[in-house]
Amino acid sequence: MGEENTGRSVGRGWGIGGLILGGALLGQVVARADQIQELPVVSVDVFHVANTEPGSTFSTPVTALRFEPLVDVQARNLAEGQSDVAIRGGIFEQSGFKIGASSIYDPQTGHYFAELPIAPAMLAPPEILTGYSNALRGWNAGTGTAAYAWRPVTNFGYASVGVGEFALERAEFYQGYRRDLPGGRSSIGADAEWATSRSDGSRPYGDHEFSRVGARLQLSGPQSQTDLYAGYQAKFFGWRNLYTPFNSLESDRLQTVLVMVNHRAEAQDGDYFEAGGYYRRNKDDYAFNRLLPVGPIHPFQHTTWVYGAGAEARKTIGDIVWSAGVTAVTDALKSTSLTAGQYRQRTHFKFVVAPEKSWLLQRGRRLTAKAGLSYDDTNRDGSAISPMAEIALARGSSGEGWDRLYASFAKTTQTATYTALNSATGAGLFRGNPDLGRQIAQTLEIGGQGTWAGWRASGAIFYRWDERLVDWTYRRGVTARTANPVDMGTGGVEVVLRRQVRRLDLALGYTYLHKEADYGSAAVDASFYALNFPKHRLTVAATVRLGGGWELRVDHEVRIQEDNSLRREGGDEAILGLAGIYFSPRAIRGLTLGAQVDNIWDENFEEVPAVPAGRRQVSVGVNYRW
């Protein structure tokens, strides 16, 4: 009990102190509120995924990432149940999540990074930060960050219900309300949502029961927006081999609380200031065998607390553009099993500053050079200073051809989670290492974007050096997975193509990855994560407007996976698909009837080695918007 209170008091001090520090450091690099001038609103619709609502449960922030070309979501049964989110061939703990100015994470394990109890209706589509942008705006993420912004509240609402195979029942409700304040320059809004889902599961003991509730208050002014949010999510799900490869009927029960505040003010020429803070509590009750509870409780229960604050800004001073950011995070753990490490409380701090300068060349072309440094520190690990740099050439005119070419280098660092640090070293299902140090990722890349023959294209070629990356490995004859550091080189190519015509939206993505790993003196026969990656991955997202109110949405990925001796079913090649047909009758405005088929080809491919795939599932639903 003493640890819990200490974690909360320390966290509260860091959360408030970090927010104040962020304002003090960054407040001078943005224009005063009364100097901000209203600019025209520019909306850019970038689509990579056709189906943003699942048929097997209600939608969550991870739903839109499932077929995203730049993200590999490795699901255990439902993507919305438990998924490992990997970017550019990294592992689940190298991917960060950011909402507004705040970097959200779970200190126990990266498996729960995506536990964000927020309705997607409240968030803008995620921006995937990699390379230089990840080093500048991300935190504790070696490969990339999914960054979400808060949507403006509008007078809009919807209700959705659905049923399907395996006794599936789901429902969602959302309502937003906004009104102008006296004077007409500011407005106040509020929205709330509720969602629930249950199913017996597509395999025995694969049942789930989810619920989520959340509410937000928003104040909007000329080029500014302030959001206050509180949400709660409860999830129970079972699955054979959920986390271990020993043919056990495992289950997980999660309860997540998230309270956030965020403020963003925008000025001319893209300058802005954004600051926020949050409190997150995550309770985890994991059962290795759900049929055989040990004593009055399961032996693996964990609760984590996180208090975080962040601020970032962009300010033009003369011919130099300054970008800066600060992050302060404190965490605490209470656990029945993660007790073998050296500590269960930790504070983190990051500060980054990066100037940039542009030169106007002939024919309207613009050359931009950026460079910066970030400083990372904790009270448990050594500090690190990391450089970043980018040089880019922009064409300066619209139309066919390339728009921007760039080359960049970025270094990021991160710390290990408590499951790796505090699991016993010589016994148990998960074996940790209390001496795991700061992990380093260095990425060199070249890339560009442009438009050719009506296709919008972007791509990059990259190579990343990972040092002391914490991977979970397997050794024959040892009934446990072990946290081992690995030095790894990852080379890759990623390309995204988009095309929109009157009746068709089409997005294509392709990624090629190659890895070389060195585990040093550790005895390793297979890797659950670092060596679980697609050598080739092709994604296709198509929305076809058939006419008469009918619409077909198809998401597919074709993948050729690296060989992995832990994979038991489905082989190393797979075609994973989700298809939906929707009808919106003209006689009832706002009504949509739909049917979906998930895992349309009934693939047995194990996205995480040794974890069985969910089977094909058909569902139908009704959605009414007003």
TAGIDA-V356923 format. One record per pair of residues at least 12 apart in sequence whose C-alpha atoms are under 10 Angstrom apart, sorted by the first residue. I is the first residue (numbers start at 1). J is the second residue. Records with the same first field share a line. If there is no record, write none. Layout:
I = J  J
//
This chain:
1 = 334
3 = 332  333  334  344  345
4 = 303  304  305  332  333  334  345
5 = 332
6 = 332  345
7 = 304  305  306  307  330  331  332  333  334  344  345  346
8 = 279  305  306  307  330  331  332
10 = 307  330  331  332  345  346  347
11 = 279  305  306  307  308  328  329  330  331  332  345  346  347
12 = 279  306  307  308  330
13 = 307  330
14 = 307  308  309  328  329  330  331  347  348  349
15 = 276  277  278  279  306  307  308  309  310  327  328  329  330
16 = 277  278  307  308  309  328
17 = 308  309  328
18 = 276  277  307  308  309  310  311  326  327  328  329  330  349
19 = 275  276  277  278  308  309  310  311  326  327  328
20 = 275  309  310  311
21 = 309  310  311  326  327  328
22 = 274  275  276  309  310  311  312  313  324  325  326  327  328  351
23 = 273  274  275  276  310  311  312  313  326
24 = 311
25 = 311  312  313  324  325  326  351
26 = 273  274  275  311  312  313  314  315  323  324  325  326
27 = 273  274  275  311  312  313
28 = 273  313  315
29 = 271  272  273  312  313  314  315  316  317  321  322  323  324
30 = 265  266  267  271  272  273  274  313  314  315  316  317  322
31 = 265  266  267  268  271  272  273  315  316
32 = 265  267
33 = 221  222  223  224  265  266  267
34 = 222
35 = 267  268
36 = 222  223  224  265  266  267  268  272
37 = 222  223  266  267  268
38 = 221  222  223  224  266  267  268
39 = 222  223  266  267  268  269
40 = 223
41 = 223
45 = 125
46 = 125  127  498  507
47 = 68  125  498  499  500  505  506  507  541  542
48 = 64  65  67  68  69  70  496  497  498  505  506  507  508  509  539  540  541  542  555
49 = 63  64  65  66  67  68  69  505  506  507  508  539  540  541  542  543  553  554  555  556
50 = 64  67  68  505  506  507  540  541  542  543  544  552  553  554  555  556  578  579  580
51 = 63  64  66  67  541  542  543  552  553  554  555  578  579  580  596
52 = 64  65  66  67  120  125  553  555
53 = 120  580  596
54 = 66  78  79  80  578  580  596  597  598  619
55 = 162  163  164  168  169  170  578  579  580  594  595  596  597  598  617  618  619  620  621
56 = 78  79  80  162  163  164  165  166  168  169  170  197  198  199  201  596  597  598  617  618  619  620
57 = 78  79  80  81  162  163  164  168  169  170  171  172  195  196  197  198  199  208  209  210  211  619
58 = 80  119  160  161  162  169  170  171  172  194  195  196  197  198  210  211  212
59 = 79  80  118  119  120  121  172  195
60 = 79  80  81  114  115  116  117  118  119  120  121  195  212
61 = 80  114  115  116  117  118  119  120  121  122  123  124  125  126  146  148
62 = 79  80  81  82  83  84  85  114  115  116  120  126  146
63 = 78  79  80  120
64 = 120  125  126
65 = 79  85  125  126  128  146
66 = 79  80  83  85  555  556  557
67 = 509  538  539  540  541  555  556  557  576  577  578
68 = 128  496  507  508  509  539  540  541  555  557
69 = 87  494  495  496  497  507  508  509  510  511  537  538  539  540  541  557
70 = 86  87  88  89  128  129  130  144  494  495  496  509  510  511  539
71 = 85  86  87  88  89  90  95  128  144  145  146  511
72 = 84  85  86  87  88  89  90  91  92  533  534  537  607
73 = 85  86  87  92  607  608
74 = 86  91  92  529  532  533  606  607  608  609
75 = 606  607  608  611  612  613  614
76 = 237  238  239  240  241  242  243  606  607  608  609  611  612  613  614
77 = 201  202  203  206  207  208  237  238  239  240  242  606  607  611  612  613  614  615
78 = 201  202  206  208  237  239  613  614
79 = 614
80 = 114  115  210  235
81 = 114  115  208  209  210  235  236  237  238  252  254
82 = 111  112  113  114  115  235  237  242  252
83 = 110  111  112  113  114  115  607  608
84 = 110  111  112  113  114  529  607  608
85 = 97  110  111  112  113  114  146
86 = 143  144  145  529  530  533
87 = 128  129  130  141  142  143  144  145  146
88 = 130  142  143  144  462  463  464  490  491  492  493  494  511  512  513  533
89 = 143  464  490  491  492  511  512  513  514  515  529  530  531  532  533  534  535
90 = 141  142  143  144  464  466  469  490  529  530  531  532  533
91 = 110  142  143  469  470  471  472  528  529  530  531  532  533
92 = 109  110  111  112  113  114  141  143  471  529  530
93 = 105  106  109  110  111  112  113  140  141  142  143  414  415  416  417  469  470  471  529
94 = 110  139  140  141  142  143  144  145  413  414  415  416  439  441  469  470
95 = 110  113  114  129  130  134  138  139  140  141  142  143  144  145  146
96 = 110  113  114  128  129  134  138  139  140  141  142  143  144  145  146  147
97 = 113  114  115  116  126  128  129  138  139  140  141  144  145  146  147  148
98 = 126  127  129  137  138  139  145  146  147  148  149
99 = 116  123  124  126  146  147  148  149  150  260  261  262  276  277  278
100 = 123  147  148  149  150  227  260  261  262  263  264  274  275  276  277  310  311  312
101 = 137  138  147  148  149  261  262  263  264  273  274  275  276  277  309  310  311  312  313  325  326  327
102 = 137  138  139  147  148  260  261  262  274  275  276  277  278  308  309  310  311  312  326  327  328  329
103 = 137  138  139  140  141  145  146  147  276  277  278  308  309  310  327  328  329
104 = 116  139  140  258  277  278  279  280  306  307  308  309  329
105 = 139  140  141  280  306  308  329  331
106 = 280  281  282  304  305  306  331  332  333  417  418
107 = 282  303  304  305  306  330  331  332  333  344  345  346  415  416  417  418  419
108 = 282  284  302  303  304  305  331  332  333  334  335  338  344  416  417  418  419  420  421  422
109 = 416  417  418  419  420
110 = 416  417  418  419
111 = 243
112 = 254  256  282  284
114 = 146
115 = 233  235  254  255  256  257  258  282
116 = 231  232  233  256  257  258  280
117 = 211  212  213  214  230  231  232  233  234  255  256  257  258  259
118 = 192  193  194  212  213  214  215  216  229  230  231  232  233  258
119 = 172  173  174  192  193  194  195  212  213  214  215  231
120 = 148  150  151
121 = 150  151  153  157  158  174  175  176  191  192  193
122 = 148  149  150  151  152  153  174  176  191  192  193  214  215  216  229
123 = 147  148  149  150  151  152  153
124 = 147  148  149  150  151  152
125 = 146  147  148  149  150  151
126 = 145  146  147  148  149
127 = 145  146  147  148  149
128 = 144  145  146  147  148
129 = 143  144  145  146  147
130 = 142  143  144  145  146  410  443
131 = 143  144  145  388  389  390  407  408  409  410  411  412  442  443  444  445  446  462  464
132 = 144  370  371  372  387  388  389  390  407  408  409  410  411  412  443  444  445
133 = 145  388  390  408  410
134 = 146  147  410  411  412
135 = 352  372  373  374  386  387  388  389  409  410  411  412  413  442  443
136 = 312  323  324  325  351  352  353  354  371  372  373  374  387  388  410  411  412
137 = 311  312  323  324  325  326  327  352
138 = 325  327  350  412
139 = 326  327  328  348  349  350  351  376  412  413  414
140 = 348  350  376  412  413  414  415  416  439
141 = 412  413  414  415  439  440  441
142 = 410  411  412  413  414  415  439  440  441  442  443  464  466  469
143 = 411  412  413  441  442  443  464  466
144 = 412
149 = 262  264
150 = 218  225  226  227  262  263  264
151 = 218  225  227
152 = 176  178  189  190  218  219  220  225  226  227
153 = 175  176  177  178  179  187  188  189  190  191  216  217  218  219  220  227
154 = 175  176  177  178  179  188  189  190  191
155 = 175  176  177  178  179  189  190  191  626
156 = 174  175  176  177  178  191  625  626
157 = 173  174  175  176  177  191  192  193  624  625  626
158 = 172  173  174  175  176  193  590  591  623  624  625  626
159 = 171  172  173  174  175  193  194  195  591  622  623  624  625  626
160 = 172  173  174  195  591  592  593  621  622  623  624  625
161 = 173  195  196  197  620  621  622  623  624
162 = 197  593  594  595  619  620  621  622  623
163 = 197  198  199  595  618  619  620  621  622
164 = 199  595  596  597  617  618  619  620  621
165 = 199  200  201  202  616  617  618  619  620
166 = 198  199  200  201  202  203  206  207  617  618  619
167 = 198  199  200  201  202  207
168 = 197  198  199  200  201  202  207  208  209  617  618  619  620
169 = 196  197  198  199  200  209  619  620  621
170 = 195  196  197  198  199  209  210  211  621
171 = 194  195  196  197  198  211  621  622  623
172 = 193  194  195  196  197  211  212  213  623
173 = 192  193  194  195  196  213  623  624  625
174 = 191  192  193  194  195  213  214  215  625
175 = 190  191  192  193  194  215  625  626
176 = 189  190  191  192  193  215  216  217
177 = 189  190  191  192  217  218
178 = 190  191  217  218  219  220
180 = 219  220  221
181 = 219  220  221
184 = 221  222
185 = 220  221  222  223
186 = 219  220  221  222  223  224  225
187 = 218  219  220  221  222  225
188 = 217  218  219  220  221  225  226
189 = 216  217  218  219  220  227
190 = 215  216  217  218  219  227  228  229
191 = 214  215  216  217  218  229
192 = 213  214  215  216  217  229  230  231
193 = 212  213  214  215  216  231
194 = 211  212  213  214  215  231  232  233
195 = 210  211  212  213  214  233
196 = 209  210  211  212  213  233  234  235
197 = 209  210  211  212  235
198 = 210  211  235  236  237
199 = 237
200 = 237  238
201 = 237  238  239  614  615  617
202 = 239  613  614  615  616  617
203 = 238  239  240  612  613  614  615
204 = 238  239  240  249
205 = 237  238  239  240  249  250  251  290
206 = 237  238  239  240  242  249  250  251  614
207 = 236  237  238  239  251
208 = 235  236  237  238  239  251  252  253
209 = 234  235  236  237  238  253
210 = 233  234  235  236  237  253  254  255
211 = 232  233  234  235  236  255
212 = 231  232  233  234  235  255  256  257
213 = 230  231  232  233  234
214 = 229  230  231  232  233  257  258  259
215 = 228  229  230  231  232  259
216 = 228  229  230  231  259  260  261
217 = 229  230  261
218 = 261  262  263
219 = 263
220 = 263  264  265
221 = 265
222 = 265  266  267
223 = 264  265  266  267  268  272
224 = 263  264  265  266  267  272  273  274
225 = 262  263  264  265  266  274
226 = 261  262  263  264  265  274  275  276
227 = 260  261  262  263  264  276
228 = 259  260  261  262  263  276  277  278
229 = 258  259  260  261  262  278
230 = 257  258  259  260  261  278  279  280
231 = 256  257  258  259  260  280
232 = 255  256  257  258  259  280  281  282
233 = 254  255  256  257  258  282
234 = 253  254  255  256  257  282  283
235 = 252  253  254  255  256  284
236 = 251  252  253  254  255  284  285  286
237 = 250  251  252  253  254  286
238 = 250  251  252  253  286  287  289  290
239 = 251  252  290  611  612  613  614
240 = 288  289  290  610  611  612  613
241 = 288  289  608  609  610  611  612
242 = 286  287  288  608  610  611  612
243 = 286  288  429  430  481  528  608  609  610  611
244 = 288  429  430  479  480  481  528  609  610  611
245 = 474  479  480  481  528  566  567  568  609  610  611  612
246 = 288  429  479  480  610  611
247 = 288  289  610  611  612
248 = 287  288  289  290  291
249 = 287  288  289  290  291  292
250 = 286  287  288  289  290  291
251 = 285  286  287  288  289  290  291
252 = 284  285  286  287  288  290  300  301
253 = 283  284  285  286  287  301
254 = 282  283  284  285  286  302  303
255 = 281  282  283  284  285  303
256 = 280  281  282  283  284  303  304
257 = 279  280  281  282  283  305
258 = 278  279  280  281  282  306
259 = 277  278  279  280  281  307
260 = 276  277  278  279  280  307  308  309
261 = 275  276  277  278  279  309
262 = 274  275  276  277  278  309  310  311
263 = 275  276  277  311
264 = 276  311  312  313
265 = 313
266 = 313  314
267 = 314  315
268 = 315  316
269 = 314  315  316
270 = 314  315  316
271 = 313  314  315  316  321  322  323
272 = 312  313  314  315  316  323
273 = 311  312  313  314  315  323  324  325
274 = 310  311  312  313  314  325
275 = 309  310  311  312  313  325  326  327
276 = 308  309  310  311  312  327
277 = 307  308  309  310  311  327  328  329
278 = 306  307  308  309  310  329
279 = 305  306  307  308  309  329  330  331
280 = 304  305  306  307  308  331
281 = 303  304  305  306  307  331  332  333
282 = 302  303  304  305  306  333
283 = 301  302  303  304  305  333  334  335
284 = 300  301  302  303  304  335
285 = 297  298  299  300  301  302  303  335  336
286 = 298  299  300  301  302
287 = 299  300  301
288 = 300  429
297 = 336
298 = 336
299 = 335  336  337
300 = 335  336  337  338
301 = 334  335  336  337  338
302 = 333  334  335  336  337  338  419
303 = 332  333  334  335  336
304 = 331  332  333  334  335  344  345  418
305 = 330  331  332  333  334  345
306 = 329  330  331  332  333  345  346  347
307 = 328  329  330  331  332  347
308 = 327  328  329  330  331  347  348  349
309 = 326  327  328  329  330  349
310 = 325  326  327  328  329  349  350  351
311 = 324  325  326  327  328  351
312 = 324  325  326  327  351  352  353
313 = 325  326  353
314 = 353  354  355
315 = 355
316 = 355  356  357
318 = 357
319 = 356  357  358  359
320 = 355  356  357  358  370
321 = 354  355  356  357  358  370
322 = 353  354  355  356  357  370  372
323 = 352  353  354  355  356  370  372
324 = 351  352  353  354  355  372  373  374
325 = 350  351  352  353  354  374
326 = 349  350  351  352  353  374  375  376
327 = 348  349  350  351  352  376
328 = 347  348  349  350  351  377  378
329 = 346  347  348  349  350  378
330 = 345  346  347  348  349  378  379
331 = 344  345  346  347  348
332 = 344  345  346  347  418
333 = 345  346  418
335 = 418  422
337 = 419  422  423  424  428
338 = 418  419  420  421  422  423  424  430  432
339 = 418  419  421  422  423  424
340 = 418  419  421  422  423  424  425  431  432  433  434
341 = 418  419  420  421  422  423  424  425  432  433  434  435
342 = 380  421  422  434  435
343 = 380  418  421  422  434
344 = 418  421  422
345 = 379  380  418
346 = 378  379  380  381
347 = 377  378  379  380  381
348 = 376  377  378  379  380  381  383  414  415
349 = 375  376  377  378  379  383
350 = 374  375  376  377  378  383  384  385
351 = 373  374  375  376  377  385
352 = 372  373  374  375  376  385  386  387
353 = 371  372  373  374  375  388
354 = 370  371  372  373  374  387  388  389
355 = 369  370  371  372  373  389
356 = 368  369  370  371  372  389  390  391
357 = 369  370  371  391
358 = 370  391  392  393
359 = 393
360 = 394  396
361 = 393  394  395  396
362 = 395  396
363 = 395  396  397
364 = 394  395  396  397
365 = 393  394  395  396  397  403  404
366 = 392  393  394  395  396  404
367 = 391  392  393  394  395  396  404  405  406
368 = 390  391  392  393  394  406
369 = 389  390  391  392  393  406  407  408
370 = 388  389  390  391  392  408
371 = 387  388  389  390  391  408  409  410
372 = 386  387  388  389  390  410
373 = 385  386  387  388  389  410  411
374 = 386  387  388  411  412  413
375 = 387  412  413
376 = 412  413  414
377 = 413  414  415  438
378 = 415
380 = 415  437
381 = 414  415  436  437  438
382 = 437  438
383 = 413  438
384 = 412  413  414  438  440
385 = 411  412  413
386 = 410  411  412  413  440  441  442
387 = 409  410  411  412  442
388 = 408  409  410  411  412  442  443  444
389 = 407  408  409  410  411  444
390 = 406  407  408  409  410  444  445  446
391 = 405  406  407  408  409  446
392 = 404  405  406  407  408  446  447  448
393 = 405  406  407  448
394 = 406  448  449
395 = 450
398 = 450  451
399 = 450  451  452  453  454
400 = 450  451  452  453  454  455  456
401 = 449  450  451  452  453  456  457
402 = 448  449  450  451  452  456  457  458
403 = 448  449  450  451  457  458
404 = 447  448  449  450  458
405 = 446  447  448  449  450  458  459  460
406 = 445  446  447  448  449  460
407 = 444  445  446  447  448  460  461  462
408 = 443  444  445  446  447  462
409 = 442  443  444  445  446  462  463  464
410 = 441  442  443  444  445  464
411 = 440  441  442  443  444  464  465  466
412 = 439  440  441  442  443  466
413 = 438  439  440  441  442  466  467  469
414 = 437  438  439  440  441  469
415 = 436  437  438  439  440  469  470
416 = 433  434  435  436  437  438  439  469  470  483
417 = 436  470
418 = 432  433  434
419 = 431  432  433  434  483
420 = 432  433  434  435  436  470  471  472  482  483  484
421 = 433  434  435  436  437  483
422 = 434  435
423 = 482  483
424 = 482
425 = 482  483
426 = 480  482
427 = 478  479  480
428 = 479  480  481  482
429 = 478  479  480  481  482
430 = 472  473  479  480  481  482  483
431 = 472  473  480  481  482  483  484
432 = 470  472  481  482  483  484
433 = 470  482  483  484  485
434 = 483
436 = 468  469  470  483  484  485
437 = 467  468  469  470  485
438 = 467  468  469  470
439 = 466  467  468  469  470  485  486  487
440 = 465  466  467  468  469  487
441 = 464  465  466  467  468  469  487  488  489
442 = 463  464  465  466  467  489
443 = 462  463  464  465  466  489  490  491
444 = 461  462  463  464  465  491
445 = 460  461  462  463  464  491  492  493
446 = 459  460  461  462  463  493
447 = 459  460  461  462  493  494  495
448 = 460  461  495
449 = 495  496  497
450 = 497
451 = 497  498  499
452 = 497
453 = 499
454 = 498  499  500  501
455 = 496  497  498  499  500  506  507
456 = 496  497  498  499  500  507
457 = 495  496  497  498  499  507  508  509
458 = 494  495  496  497  498  509
459 = 493  494  495  496  497  509  510  511
460 = 492  493  494  495  496  511
461 = 491  492  493  494  495  511  512
462 = 490  491  492  493  494  513
463 = 489  490  491  492  493  513  514  515
464 = 488  489  490  491  492  515
465 = 487  488  489  490  491  516
466 = 485  486  487  488  489  490  517
467 = 485  486  487  488  489  518
468 = 484  485  486  487  488  518  519
469 = 483  484  485  486  487  488  519  530
470 = 482  483  484  485  486  487  529  530
471 = 483  484  485  486  519  527  528  529  530  531
472 = 484  485  486  524  526  527  528  529  530  531
473 = 485  519  522  523  524  525  526  527  528  529  530  531
474 = 523  524  525  526  527  528  565  566
475 = 522  523  524  525  526  527
476 = 523  524  525  526
481 = 526  527  528
482 = 522  524  527  528
484 = 519  520  522  523  524  527
485 = 518  519  520  522
486 = 517  518  519  520  522  530
487 = 516  517  518  519  520
488 = 515  516  517  518  519  530  531
489 = 514  515  516  517  518
490 = 513  514  515  516  517
491 = 512  513  514  515  516
492 = 511  512  513  514  515  535  536
493 = 510  511  512  513  514  536
494 = 509  510  511  512  513  537  538
495 = 508  509  510  511  512  538
496 = 508  509  510  511  538  539  540
497 = 509  510  540
498 = 541  542
499 = 542
500 = 542  543
501 = 544
502 = 544  545
503 = 543  544  545  546  547  551
504 = 542  543  544  545  546  551  552  553
505 = 541  542  543  544  545  553
506 = 540  541  542  543  544  554
507 = 539  540  541  542  543  555
508 = 538  539  540  541  542  556  557
509 = 537  538  539  540  541  557
510 = 536  537  538  539  540  557  558  559
511 = 534  535  536  537  538  539  559
512 = 533  534  535  536  537  538  560
513 = 533  534  535  536  537  561  562
514 = 531  533  534  535  536  562
515 = 530  531  533  535  562
516 = 531
517 = 530  531
525 = 564  565  566
526 = 563  564  565  566  567  609
527 = 564  565  566  609
528 = 564  565  566  567  608  609  610
529 = 608  609
531 = 561  562  563  564
532 = 561  562  563  564  566  567  607  608  609
533 = 559  560  561  562  563  564  607  608
534 = 558  559  560  561  562  563  572  573  607
535 = 559  560  561  562  563
536 = 558  559  560  561  562  573
537 = 557  558  559  560  561  573  574  575
538 = 556  557  558  559  560  575
539 = 555  556  557  558  559  575  576  577
540 = 554  555  556  557  558  577
541 = 553  554  555  556  557  577  578  579
542 = 554  555  556  579
543 = 555  579  580  581
544 = 581
545 = 582
546 = 582  583
547 = 583
548 = 583  584  585  586
549 = 582  583  584  585  586  592
550 = 581  582  583  584  585  592  593  594
551 = 580  581  582  583  584  594
552 = 579  580  581  582  583  594  595  596
553 = 578  579  580  581  582  596
554 = 577  578  579  580  581  596  597
555 = 576  577  578  579  580  598
556 = 575  576  577  578  579  599  600
557 = 574  575  576  577  578
558 = 573  574  575  576  577
559 = 572  573  574  575  576
560 = 572  573  574  575
561 = 573  574  605  607
564 = 609  610
565 = 609  610
566 = 606  608  609  610  611
567 = 605  606  607  608  609  610  611  612
568 = 604  605  606  609  610  611  612
569 = 603  604  605  606  609  610  611  612  613
570 = 603  604  605  606  607  612  613
571 = 603  604  605  606
572 = 605  606  607
573 = 603  605  606
574 = 601  603  604  605  606  607
575 = 599  600  601  602  603  604  605
576 = 598  599  600  601  602  603  604  605
577 = 597  598  599  600  601  602  603  616
578 = 596  597  598  599  600  601  616  617
579 = 595  596  597  598  599  600  618
580 = 594  595  596  597  598  618  619  620
581 = 593  594  595  596  597  620
582 = 594  595  596  620  621  622
583 = 595  622
584 = 623  624
588 = 624
589 = 624  625  626
590 = 623  624  625  626
591 = 622  623  624  625  626
592 = 621  622  623  624  625
593 = 620  621  622  623  624
594 = 619  620  621  622  623
595 = 618  619  620  621  622
596 = 617  618  619  620  621
597 = 616  617  618  619  620
598 = 614  615  616  617  618  619
599 = 613  614  615  616  617  618
600 = 615  616  617  618
601 = 615  616
602 = 614  615  616  617
603 = 615  616
604 = 616
//
